[in-house]
């Protein structure tokens, strides 16, 4: 019984640790042992899996440079930059 | 800068001005700041045109200048908040003493979640959530995409220890996820 508890403690990570590993995994990658512990935890804790899925989605959104254009540069600002370019080009 | 170079930049302004502004507006959440950053970008482009020489695409080049300008803007503005927000960055609000979730916090994203990235309405909500974060947290989330550097170098830039960096990263993600949960995935 005691050995079982020790093995479980060795294998299992907390939700707090799971979210930390998820972030490191998404940014830098983690080794296969940590990946195993994380996957095991996520099979038992759906919220930690949801955390990682949402975190990945946020990262993908923030990484995009070619997001759909929602906001456009107003004409006055564009004209101001144009004038600057014309002045510097003389 | 000669008139031909000036004309080339004017062409780039016409072609990519809106995309640059859109990017800056999403990242800063402020129309005036975004317009100023686009202007700063072109001022830097005027000075650095000799370096450009068409080695990369004009759009890529202008975006790389703009990303640095946005990061400079973050850094200039978050220092005042830094200490306070570092202290707030603990995760105890979300986790119990033994590290479990305090309450069932999140729903899953839909299977087709990548399609969300093309939906302006979703992006508006996401960036509105981002705008609610303290600037230091926002900087931590954005910096890796704006500066494209390793974490250790980002920490130097942001003047954070790696422990604080990851703690703030998670705290910011949790705040973003709760905001998205409430405003989109409900």
Contacts between the chains, C-beta under 8 A, distances in Angstrom:
chain1	res1	chain2	res2	distance
A	13	B	99	7.9
A	14	B	95	7.5
A	14	B	98	6.5
A	14	B	99	2.5
A	14	B	100	6.4
A	15	B	95	6.3
A	15	B	99	5.8
A	15	B	100	5.2
A	15	B	101	5.0
A	16	B	91	6.3
A	16	B	94	7.9
A	16	B	95	4.4
A	16	B	99	4.0
A	16	B	100	7.8
A	17	B	99	6.2
A	19	B	170	5.4
A	19	B	173	7.8
A	19	B	174	7.6
A	20	B	166	6.2
A	20	B	170	6.3
A	23	B	166	6.2
A	23	B	169	5.4
A	23	B	170	5.6
A	23	B	173	6.8
A	24	B	166	6.9
A	27	B	144	6.6
A	27	B	151	6.4
A	27	B	169	8.0
A	28	B	151	6.4
A	45	B	101	7.9
A	46	B	108	7.6
A	47	B	101	5.5
A	47	B	104	6.3
A	47	B	105	5.9
A	47	B	106	5.5
A	49	B	108	7.3
A	50	B	106	4.2
A	50	B	107	6.3
A	50	B	108	4.6
A	50	B	109	7.5
A	51	B	105	7.8
A	51	B	106	6.0
A	51	B	173	7.7
A	51	B	174	7.9
A	51	B	177	6.8
A	53	B	108	5.8
A	53	B	109	4.8
A	53	B	113	7.3
A	54	B	106	6.3
A	54	B	108	7.9
A	54	B	109	5.5
A	54	B	173	7.8
A	54	B	177	4.7
A	54	B	180	6.7
A	54	B	185	7.8
A	55	B	173	5.1
A	55	B	177	7.2
A	57	B	109	5.2
A	57	B	113	5.1
A	57	B	116	6.9
A	57	B	117	7.8
A	58	B	126	7.0
A	58	B	141	7.5
A	58	B	173	6.5
A	58	B	176	5.5
A	58	B	177	7.4
A	58	B	180	7.7
A	60	B	114	7.1
A	60	B	117	5.9
A	61	B	116	7.9
A	61	B	117	5.6
A	61	B	123	6.5
A	61	B	126	5.3
A	62	B	130	7.7
A	62	B	141	6.2
A	62	B	142	6.1
A	62	B	145	5.4
A	63	B	145	4.9
A	64	B	117	6.2
A	65	B	23	6.6
A	65	B	63	5.7
A	66	B	19	7.2
A	67	B	22	6.7
A	67	B	23	6.9
A	67	B	26	6.4
A	67	B	117	7.8
A	67	B	123	5.8
A	68	B	118	6.2
A	68	B	119	7.8
A	68	B	120	4.9
A	68	B	123	6.8
A	69	B	18	5.4
A	69	B	19	6.0
A	69	B	22	4.6
A	70	B	22	6.0
A	70	B	25	7.7
A	70	B	26	7.2
A	70	B	120	5.0
A	70	B	123	6.6
A	70	B	124	6.3
A	71	B	18	8.0
A	71	B	21	6.2
A	71	B	22	4.9
A	71	B	25	4.2
A	71	B	26	7.4
A	71	B	31	7.4
A	71	B	34	7.3
A	72	B	18	4.6
A	72	B	21	6.6
A	72	B	22	7.1
A	73	B	17	4.8
A	73	B	18	5.4
A	73	B	20	7.5
A	73	B	21	3.8
A	73	B	35	6.6
A	73	B	38	6.2
A	74	B	35	7.1
A	77	B	21	7.6
A	77	B	35	4.2
A	77	B	38	7.0
A	77	B	39	7.0
A	78	B	13	6.8
A	78	B	17	5.7
A	80	B	39	6.6
A	81	B	13	5.8
A	81	B	17	7.3
A	81	B	38	6.9
A	81	B	39	5.4
A	81	B	42	5.1
A	82	B	10	6.0
A	82	B	13	6.5
A	84	B	39	7.2
A	84	B	42	6.6
A	84	B	43	6.9
A	84	B	46	7.5
A	85	B	6	4.9
A	85	B	9	5.0
A	85	B	10	5.3
A	85	B	13	7.0
A	85	B	42	6.6
A	85	B	46	7.0
A	86	B	6	6.3
A	86	B	10	7.6
A	88	B	1	5.0
A	88	B	6	6.1
A	88	B	46	5.0
A	89	B	1	5.6
A	89	B	2	6.6
A	89	B	3	4.6
A	89	B	5	6.6
A	89	B	6	2.3
A	89	B	7	7.0
A	90	B	3	7.1
A	90	B	6	8.0
